[in-house]
Amino acid sequence: MEIRDRSALVLGGASGLGAAAATVLRERGAPVTIADIDAARGQSVADRLGGAFVQCDALDEDAVGTAVEEAAGRGGDRGLRIAVACAGIAVGERVASAKKPHALASFRRVLDVNLVGTFNLLRLAAYSMLGNEPDEGGERGVIVLTASIAAFEGQVGQIAYSASKGGIVGMVLPAARDLAPEGVRVVAIAPGTFDTPLLAGLGEDVRAALADQVPFPSRLGRPEEFGEIVRVVVENPMLNGTTIRLDGALRMPPR
């Protein structure tokens, strides 16, 4: 799909991978709408890109619906054509320890934000795209979801995060099959260890150790590299119903 003049919505676009995806899409000429719970950062990114901002909890049906409508409106008669789901959180807890089991509330919270929040955007963006006129290639839209290599190689203490990201991987093919007759594609990207706000709080020694685990290039991934894969997904019509690993050949160890 052509990116120029095709409206794009990025959920979780205020920082990290989401902001990078929004930046790359804007550089390619897409009108961009940022949706994020962080109003200050979200508005800042939107202002920098000349886009729109909608304060939005990924689990709020009305707020996500408003963000979809805003992005569709910015697309004119083309509507919303590109949606990217990047909102996510993590928690570090083992299934059980000698003192206590994993807290059920934190497990639910991670699944709610990462998996249910992603599905919330997926369903509402898809519904909006179904009303679009197909382009010359028969496409009405592209939806990109953010998984993680933790979906495949979850580490100690990642049970909730891995379950949520595994759920996203599991949604991709059935979603793509559901929407294929209408010309809407669905693809997930599974990043490895990237230099994002989720890792910013770690000490430099920990960050260096994480970088050393990556076979090549032996460093943390750069958010703009994630953004470039979003661009490739949008532009290549044969990418559909699959999850792309973006990890420098990393296979996560237990710890």
Secondary structure, DSSP 8 states (H G I E B T S, - for coil): ---TT-EEEEETTTSHHHHHHHHHHHHTT--EEEEES-HHHHHHHHHHHT-EEEE--TT-HHHHHHHHHHHHHHTGGG-EEEEEE-------B-SB-SS-B--HHHHHHHHIIIIIHHHHHHHHHHHHHTTS---TTS--EEEEEE--GGGTS--TTBHHHHHHHHHHHHHHHHHHHHHGGGTEEEEEEEE-SB-SHHHHTS-HHHHHHHHHT-SSS-S-B-HHHHHHHHHHHHH-TT--S-EEEESTT------
